[in-house]
Amino acid sequence: MNEFIQEFNVSGTALRLAVKDLIDQEGCITSAGSRALAESSTPAEKDAVCLQGARDAQVQIVGRTNMHELAYGVTGINPWYGTPVNPLGKNLVPGGSSSGSAVAVALDRADVAFGSDTGGSIRIPAACCGVAGLKTTHGRISLEGVWPLAPSLDSVGPIAKDVQGLIEGMKLLEPGFELGSKSTVRVGQIRLESDPVIEQAIDRALRAVGWEIVEVEVPEWFEVTAHCMTLIKAEGWQSDRRLVERSPALIGEDVRSKLISGSHVSEQELANVRSEQSVWRHRLEVLYEEFDLLVTPTLSIFPPSLRDALLLQDGKSRCTLPGNFAGVPGLALPIPSSGDLPASIQLMAPMYGEESLLRAGLEIEDALKSK
């Protein structure tokens, strides 16, 4: 099914953990889904720091998961290791870049999977595969031993079938993690141009949970999305330039072309983007003085077919990049829809608000179960 690049034989009743193949694991080659990296690397001498909690908890690591090459893509299509098959439909994109992590969880091959999220790479595959994913606050979880894409945006977080699984994942990433007691009081709903079926599903979920909902206008949303994409381009080139220059034929054409495009981002353009990043962070800080959470769709469309995968690359189809640009945590949660596939709601909390974010996710799940 291509969800694993490397799979391990395990037995027993301990929690089963899948690890995205850009996180160093002692004795394993870190490929980041790329032949260029795999063929120039030696087995890791030690685990990435973010695996320490899992080792201490003596979980079973079931495998190293497939991904969009070098974490630079949203479809999950990989020319070297195959494309993980979306359990919701074999002709649908699994989403990227943490495609294998989402598929492994959805197929019950793992209880929890670790992924990374730079512009939506946990939340997008979670939405495509009908599972839950948590992008953590930038800087909360150590990135030491994690292959970078855009270091000022990268984060590591868990994927699971439900919020309780995400909580277990956070306990592995941050031992001692516990939910806060604060209840969600007021929510700002950002209306974006989305599939009406997705909009209706989100509205039903919000009505079911009974929060106070206020619609919020954020006219700069897509401008912020574009700024974040520029920052990823620039930093992606800085992260992977040596691979491109040394082994261009061992990097898939789609990823190679995007990396090279980052070489054309000027110093002035990058400085302007970083200035806009500060403005956007302040904008969200002001919003969070009024709201406990902000809500959007995770994706404005349902997962497209593999044939139409480019639809997912449109910045307007995914609602995740502004969260990365600000560094705030985001939760992607599957919710029922009137269509053939589940929709996905995205909740965004202030910096270091994972505790309240996951509690809110539990409230949504409980409210929908009672319906």
C-alpha positions as CSV (number, residue, x, y, z in Angstrom):
1,M,0.0,0.0,0.0
2,N,3.2,2.2,0.0
3,E,2.4,3.9,3.3
4,F,5.8,2.7,4.7
5,I,9.3,3.3,3.3
6,Q,10.6,0.9,6.0
7,E,8.4,-1.4,8.1
8,F,9.4,-3.2,11.3
9,N,8.2,-6.5,12.7
10,V,6.7,-5.8,16.1
11,S,4.4,-7.7,18.5
12,G,2.8,-7.0,21.8
13,T,0.2,-4.6,23.2
14,A,2.2,-1.4,23.5
15,L,1.0,1.6,21.5
16,R,2.0,1.4,17.8
17,L,3.8,4.5,16.5
18,A,4.7,5.3,12.9
19,V,7.4,7.8,12.2
20,K,7.7,10.0,9.2
21,D,10.9,9.3,7.3
22,L,12.4,12.7,7.8
23,I,12.8,12.2,11.6
24,D,16.1,10.5,12.5
25,Q,15.8,7.1,14.1
26,E,19.0,5.4,15.3
27,G,20.2,2.8,12.9
28,C,17.9,3.9,10.0
29,I,18.6,6.0,6.9
30,T,16.6,9.2,6.8
31,S,15.4,9.5,3.2
32,A,12.7,12.2,3.5
33,G,11.1,10.3,0.6
34,S,14.0,11.2,-1.7
35,R,16.6,9.1,-3.5
36,A,18.9,12.0,-3.5
37,L,19.0,12.0,0.3
38,A,18.8,8.3,0.8
39,E,21.7,7.5,-1.5
40,S,24.0,10.1,0.2
41,S,23.1,9.3,3.8
42,T,24.4,6.8,6.4
43,P,22.2,5.4,9.1
44,A,21.4,7.9,11.9
45,E,23.7,7.6,14.9
46,K,21.0,8.7,17.3
47,D,17.3,9.4,17.5
48,A,15.8,12.8,16.8
49,V,15.1,14.6,20.1
50,C,11.3,14.4,19.5
51,L,11.5,10.5,19.7
52,Q,12.9,10.5,23.3
53,G,9.4,10.5,24.9
54,A,8.3,7.6,22.7
55,R,11.5,5.6,23.6
56,D,10.9,6.3,27.3
57,A,7.3,5.1,27.0
58,Q,8.5,1.9,25.3
59,V,6.1,2.2,22.4
60,Q,6.4,0.0,19.3
61,I,7.7,1.8,16.3
62,V,6.0,0.0,13.5
63,G,7.7,1.7,10.6
64,R,9.0,4.8,8.8
65,T,6.3,6.4,6.7
66,N,6.3,7.5,3.1
67,M,5.9,11.2,2.3
68,H,5.9,13.7,-0.5
69,E,9.6,14.1,-1.4
70,L,11.6,16.3,0.9
71,A,8.3,17.4,2.5
72,Y,7.8,19.8,-0.4
73,G,4.3,19.0,-1.7
74,V,0.7,18.6,-0.7
75,T,-0.5,15.7,-2.9
76,G,1.6,12.8,-1.3
77,I,2.6,11.5,-4.8
78,N,6.1,10.1,-4.6
79,P,8.0,9.0,-7.7
80,W,10.6,6.9,-5.8
81,Y,8.7,5.0,-3.1
82,G,5.2,4.9,-4.7
83,T,2.1,6.9,-3.5
84,P,0.3,5.7,-0.4
85,V,-3.3,4.6,-1.2
86,N,-6.0,6.8,0.3
87,P,-8.3,4.5,2.3
88,L,-11.3,6.7,1.4
89,G,-10.7,6.0,-2.3
90,K,-7.8,4.5,-4.2
91,N,-8.1,7.1,-6.9
92,L,-7.9,10.0,-4.4
93,V,-4.8,11.9,-3.4
94,P,-3.7,10.9,0.1
95,G,-2.5,14.5,0.8
96,G,1.0,15.6,1.7
97,S,3.5,15.8,2.7
98,S,2.8,13.4,5.7
99,S,0.9,11.1,3.4
100,G,2.1,7.8,4.8
101,S,1.5,8.8,8.4
102,A,-2.1,9.7,7.7
103,V,-2.7,6.5,5.6
104,A,-1.0,4.3,8.3
105,V,-3.4,5.6,10.9
106,A,-6.4,5.4,8.7
107,L,-5.7,1.8,7.9
108,D,-5.1,1.0,11.6
109,R,-1.5,0.1,10.9
110,A,-0.5,2.5,13.7
111,D,-2.3,4.1,16.7
112,V,-0.4,7.3,16.3
113,A,1.9,8.7,13.7
114,F,4.4,11.5,13.8
115,G,4.4,13.9,10.9
116,S,5.8,17.4,10.1
117,D,3.9,20.5,9.1
118,T,5.5,23.4,7.3
119,G,2.5,24.7,5.3
120,G,-0.2,22.1,6.2
121,S,1.7,18.8,5.8
122,I,0.0,17.2,8.8
123,R,-3.5,18.8,8.4
124,I,-3.8,18.3,4.7
125,P,-3.3,14.5,4.6
126,A,-5.4,14.2,7.8
127,A,-8.2,16.0,5.9
128,C,-7.7,13.9,2.7
129,C,-7.8,10.6,4.7
130,G,-10.5,11.3,7.2
131,V,-8.3,11.4,10.3
132,A,-7.2,14.0,12.9
133,G,-4.0,15.9,12.8
134,L,-2.3,18.5,15.0
135,K,0.2,21.1,13.9
136,T,2.0,22.2,17.0
137,T,3.2,25.7,17.9
138,H,6.4,26.5,16.0
139,G,9.3,25.8,18.4
140,R,7.3,23.8,21.0
141,I,8.6,20.4,19.8
142,S,12.4,20.2,19.1
143,L,13.4,19.9,15.4
144,E,16.8,18.6,16.2
145,G,17.3,15.5,14.1
146,V,14.4,16.4,11.7
147,W,15.3,17.0,8.0
148,P,14.3,20.7,7.4
149,L,12.2,22.3,4.7
150,A,11.6,25.8,6.0
151,P,13.1,26.0,9.6
152,S,11.2,29.2,10.5
153,L,7.9,27.4,9.8
154,D,8.6,23.6,10.4
155,S,6.9,21.8,13.2
156,V,6.4,18.2,14.3
157,G,3.0,16.8,15.5
158,P,0.8,13.8,15.8
159,I,-1.8,12.2,13.5
160,A,-4.4,9.8,14.9
161,K,-7.9,8.6,14.2
162,D,-9.4,11.0,16.8
163,V,-8.5,13.6,19.4
164,Q,-7.8,11.1,22.2
165,G,-5.1,9.6,19.9
166,L,-3.7,13.1,19.3
167,I,-3.5,13.6,23.1
168,E,-1.6,10.3,23.4
169,G,0.7,11.5,20.6
170,M,1.4,14.8,22.4
171,K,2.2,12.9,25.6
172,L,4.9,11.1,23.6
173,L,6.2,14.3,22.1
174,E,6.0,16.2,25.3
175,P,6.0,13.9,28.4
176,G,3.7,15.3,31.0
177,F,1.3,16.9,28.5
178,E,-2.2,17.4,30.0
179,L,-5.3,19.1,28.7
180,G,-6.1,22.5,30.2
181,S,-9.3,23.1,32.1
182,K,-10.3,26.2,30.1
183,S,-13.5,25.8,28.1
184,T,-14.0,27.4,24.8
185,V,-16.3,30.4,25.1
186,R,-16.1,32.5,21.9
187,V,-15.1,31.4,18.5
188,G,-14.3,33.5,15.4
189,Q,-15.4,31.8,12.2
190,I,-13.5,32.9,9.1
191,R,-15.6,32.4,6.0
192,L,-13.6,31.3,3.0
193,E,-14.8,30.3,-0.5
194,S,-15.4,26.6,0.0
195,D,-17.4,23.7,-1.3
196,P,-20.9,24.3,0.0
197,V,-21.1,20.8,1.4
198,I,-18.0,21.5,3.5
199,E,-19.4,24.8,4.7
200,Q,-22.6,23.1,5.7
201,A,-20.8,20.4,7.6
202,I,-18.8,23.0,9.5
203,D,-21.9,25.0,10.4
204,R,-23.6,21.8,11.6
205,A,-20.7,20.9,13.8
206,L,-20.5,24.4,15.3
207,R,-24.2,24.4,16.0
208,A,-24.0,21.0,17.6
209,V,-21.2,22.0,20.1
210,G,-23.1,25.2,21.0
211,W,-20.2,27.7,21.2
212,E,-20.8,31.4,20.7
213,I,-19.8,31.9,17.0
214,V,-19.0,35.3,15.5
215,E,-18.1,35.6,11.8
216,V,-14.8,37.4,11.3
217,E,-13.6,39.1,8.2
218,V,-9.9,38.5,7.4
219,P,-9.5,40.1,3.9
220,E,-5.7,39.5,3.9
221,W,-6.0,35.7,4.3
222,F,-4.9,34.8,0.7
223,E,-2.3,37.5,0.6
224,V,-0.8,35.9,3.8
225,T,-1.1,32.5,2.1
226,A,1.0,33.8,-0.8
227,H,3.6,35.3,1.6
228,C,4.0,32.0,3.4
229,M,4.5,30.1,0.1
230,T,7.3,32.6,-0.8
231,L,9.0,32.0,2.5
232,I,8.8,28.2,2.0
233,K,10.3,28.6,-1.5
234,A,13.2,30.7,-0.1
235,E,14.0,28.5,2.9
236,G,13.4,25.3,0.9
237,W,16.2,26.2,-1.5
238,Q,18.5,27.0,1.4
239,S,17.7,23.6,3.0
240,D,18.0,21.4,-0.1
241,R,20.3,23.4,-2.4
242,R,23.2,20.9,-2.0
243,L,21.0,18.0,-2.9
244,V,19.8,19.8,-6.1
245,E,23.3,20.7,-7.1
246,R,24.8,17.3,-6.3
247,S,22.1,14.9,-7.5
248,P,19.4,16.7,-9.6
249,A,18.4,13.5,-11.4
250,L,17.6,11.9,-8.0
251,I,14.9,14.5,-7.1
252,G,11.5,14.3,-8.7
253,E,10.8,17.0,-11.3
254,D,8.0,18.6,-9.4
255,V,10.0,19.0,-6.2
256,R,13.2,19.9,-8.1
257,S,11.5,22.7,-10.0
258,K,9.9,24.2,-6.8
259,L,13.3,24.1,-5.0
260,I,15.1,25.8,-7.9
261,S,12.3,28.5,-8.0
262,G,13.4,29.4,-4.5
263,S,16.8,30.5,-5.7
264,H,15.1,33.4,-7.5
265,V,13.6,34.9,-4.3
266,S,15.6,38.1,-3.7
267,E,17.0,39.2,-0.4
268,Q,14.6,42.2,-0.6
269,E,11.6,40.0,-1.3
270,L,12.5,37.7,1.6
271,A,12.9,40.7,3.9
272,N,9.5,42.0,2.9
273,V,7.9,38.6,3.6
274,R,9.4,38.5,7.0
275,S,8.1,41.9,7.7
276,E,4.6,40.8,6.6
277,Q,5.0,37.8,8.9
278,S,5.4,40.1,11.9
279,V,2.3,42.1,10.8
280,W,0.3,38.9,10.5
281,R,1.4,37.6,13.9
282,H,0.2,40.8,15.5
283,R,-3.1,40.6,13.6
284,L,-3.8,37.2,15.1
285,E,-2.7,38.3,18.6
286,V,-5.4,41.0,18.4
287,L,-8.0,38.5,17.2
288,Y,-7.1,36.1,20.1
289,E,-7.8,38.9,22.6
290,E,-11.4,38.6,21.5
291,F,-11.7,34.9,20.6
292,D,-10.5,31.6,22.1
293,L,-10.3,29.9,18.8
294,L,-10.5,30.7,15.1
295,V,-12.3,28.2,12.7
296,T,-12.0,27.6,9.0
297,P,-12.2,24.5,6.7
298,T,-9.0,22.6,6.6
299,L,-9.4,22.2,2.9
300,S,-11.9,24.2,0.8
301,I,-12.4,21.2,-1.5
302,F,-12.7,17.5,-1.0
303,P,-9.6,15.5,-1.8
304,P,-9.3,15.5,-5.6
305,S,-8.4,12.5,-7.8
306,L,-4.8,11.6,-8.5
307,R,-5.5,12.8,-12.0
308,D,-6.6,16.2,-10.7
309,A,-4.0,16.4,-8.0
310,L,-2.9,19.9,-9.1
311,L,-6.2,21.2,-7.7
312,L,-4.7,20.7,-4.2
313,Q,-1.7,22.9,-5.0
314,D,-3.9,26.0,-5.5
315,G,-3.3,28.1,-2.4
316,K,-7.1,28.7,-2.2
317,S,-7.8,25.0,-1.8
318,R,-6.0,24.6,1.5
319,C,-6.6,26.9,4.5
320,T,-3.5,25.9,6.5
321,L,-0.6,28.2,5.5
322,P,-1.6,31.3,7.5
323,G,-1.4,29.2,10.7
324,N,2.2,28.3,9.8
325,F,3.1,31.8,8.9
326,A,2.1,32.9,12.4
327,G,3.5,29.8,14.1
328,V,0.2,29.0,15.9
329,P,-1.2,25.5,16.5
330,G,-3.9,24.1,14.3
331,L,-6.2,21.1,14.6
332,A,-7.7,19.3,11.6
333,L,-10.7,17.2,12.7
334,P,-12.9,15.0,10.4
335,I,-16.6,15.8,10.6
336,P,-19.6,14.2,8.9
337,S,-20.8,15.7,5.7
338,S,-23.8,15.1,3.4
339,G,-21.5,14.0,0.7
340,D,-19.6,10.7,0.1
341,L,-16.6,11.9,2.0
342,P,-16.0,13.4,5.5
343,A,-15.2,17.1,5.7
344,S,-12.5,18.5,7.9
345,I,-12.7,21.5,10.2
346,Q,-9.7,23.4,11.2
347,L,-9.4,25.0,14.7
348,M,-6.6,27.5,15.4
349,A,-5.5,28.5,18.9
350,P,-3.0,31.1,20.2
351,M,0.6,30.2,20.5
352,Y,1.1,27.3,22.9
353,G,-2.6,26.7,23.0
354,E,-2.5,23.0,22.2
355,E,-4.2,22.1,25.5
356,S,-7.3,24.2,24.9
357,L,-7.3,23.3,21.2
358,L,-7.5,19.5,21.9
359,R,-10.1,20.1,24.6
360,A,-12.2,21.9,22.0
361,G,-11.7,19.0,19.6
362,L,-13.0,16.6,22.2
363,E,-16.1,18.9,22.7
364,I,-16.8,18.8,19.0
365,E,-16.4,15.0,18.9
366,D,-18.7,14.5,21.9
367,A,-21.3,16.9,20.4
368,L,-21.4,15.1,17.1
369,K,-21.7,11.7,18.8
370,S,-24.8,12.8,20.6
371,K,-26.5,13.9,17.3
